[in-house]
Amino acid sequence: MMPFRLRQALSVQDAVLQGAASPTAQQGSTVRFLAGGTTLLDLMKLDVEHPTHVVQLAKLGLDRIEALPDGGLCIGATVRNADLAHHEYVKRGYPVLSEALLSGASAQLRNMATTAGNLLQRTRCVYFRDTAMACNKRAPGSGCDALAGYNRNLAILGTSEHCIASNPSDMNVALAVLEPQIHVEGLHGERTVPFSKFHLVPRETPHLETVLVPGDLVTHLTLPPLPPDARSGYLKLRDRASYEFALASCAIVLVTRDGKVDTIRIGLGGIATRPWRAIEAEHMLAGQPLTEANVQAAAAAALKGAKPQSENGFKVELARRCIVQAIRNVAGEAFQ
Ligand SMILES: Cc1cc2nc3c(=O)[nH]c(=O)nc-3n(C[C@H](O)[C@H](O)[C@H](O)COP(=O)(O)OP(=O)(O)OC[C@H]3O[C@@H](n4cnc5c(N)ncnc54)[C@H](O)[C@@H]3O)c2cc1C
């Protein structure tokens, strides 16, 4: 591991100033915020990340979960994944979020990992994590060894000829269907970014993963309330039942009226370069009864744009089945 300077941020403003203060911050940033450290410290040990300055966020008081007057929820950036998953309000009002969090990593990791850290966790692509390999995300312009290599776990949606790394977060898939606002404090003040605009697809610049710039600190997320009769759930398919990333996953928010779909939101994980919404499938199901045929057709449409690589063609069928089963699980008797 390279030597680095560790500082405790004393306030949000202090964190932002420290985050943007490094002389090289504007050229790709050598400052990193440290939350739970379960992604960052691994990557520093692997020499994938080598910040000169590390700024700890533990003392900022961003660890609160608060109900909002409109029935929504405010989640601090440093709230631990375990605390969020087990919070009564989350279990009752946003089961999809609780289920997604509890499907991730292990109990020990969830006790350390934070909301903003999870939001910003880096890909598990083995070529990104191995500095002997070419990776445009880690070293822009160096190429992508995953394209002709071991790509079984990687993305089939939102890819480019420069990067096929998948976004590994379970929580992000749930957030995709809960549509939170992400609150960011930066050098030019506070701003709010809708979740759908936060993560970027790789295109020619896979090293740019979000809209954040050096110094930007995620302070909290606000979740809008779901309709009182909404049901939600998360289904994760993986090689083993725990302590494993998704090969395909699906988050659902569903409201039915008179036997037909009033609202459905479908989030996909494990198969895309960023948290993914199956918008076309949602439109196909709106106003329709949840028959086997309708759901199968919508699930197929969700994968229409998939570009499988040499070893992950199986994900097209796996993800299709994952969507159908996730809808079946959440819909219960409404699935005809
Ligand atoms: C063995 C293992 C298995 C795992 N399995 C899963 C799994 O199945 N599913 C899953 O979803 N995840 C899994 N994870 C990943 C885990 O969920 C993440 O490592 C964790 O959520 C990251 O949170 P953290 O607080 O530790 O982030 P950190 O490592 O502290 O930070 C991650 C990144 O976010 C940045 N950051 C943190 N906070 C802020 C902020 N407030 N503002 C701006 N930037 C910030 C950091 O600078 C860093 O770049 C696994 C991890 C391990 C090690």
The ligand as an ORCA input file, in Angstrom:
! r2SCAN-3c Opt
* xyz 0 1
  C     -16.213     -9.868      0.440
  C     -17.213     -8.822      0.039
  C     -18.458     -9.230     -0.429
  C     -19.401     -8.264     -0.794
  N     -20.628     -8.674     -1.275
  C     -21.530     -7.726     -1.679
  C     -22.797     -8.096     -2.203
  O     -23.144     -9.280     -2.302
  N     -23.645     -7.106     -2.579
  C     -23.321     -5.783     -2.477
  O     -24.127     -4.927     -2.840
  N     -22.119     -5.404     -1.992
  C     -21.233     -6.339     -1.603
  N     -20.019     -5.953     -1.118
  C     -19.634     -4.535     -1.210
  C     -20.032     -3.737      0.009
  O     -21.429     -3.589      0.032
  C     -19.358     -2.372     -0.172
  O     -17.975     -2.569     -0.009
  C     -19.866     -1.347      0.799
  O     -21.229     -1.093      0.622
  C     -19.101     -0.044      0.637
  O     -19.464      0.819      1.702
  P     -18.330      1.477      2.609
  O     -19.013      2.413      3.526
  O     -17.454      0.439      3.234
  O     -17.556      2.299      1.488
  P     -16.041      2.799      1.429
  O     -15.164      1.667      1.046
  O     -15.666      3.582      2.619
  O     -16.196      3.814      0.203
  C     -16.532      3.376     -1.099
  C     -16.379      4.553     -2.058
  O     -17.361      5.545     -1.764
  C     -16.734      6.805     -1.505
  N     -17.566      7.458     -0.490
  C     -17.968      6.909      0.690
  N     -18.776      7.756      1.345
  C     -18.901      8.856      0.575
  C     -19.631     10.075      0.682
  N     -20.408     10.332      1.750
  N     -19.552     10.982     -0.315
  C     -18.776     10.744     -1.404
  N     -18.044      9.614     -1.566
  C     -18.117      8.673     -0.598
  C     -15.330      6.454     -1.048
  O     -14.426      7.510     -1.264
  C     -15.031      5.248     -1.926
  O     -14.624      5.663     -3.201
  C     -19.076     -6.888     -0.710
  C     -17.822     -6.495     -0.221
  C     -16.891     -7.441      0.150
  C     -15.555     -6.978      0.651
*
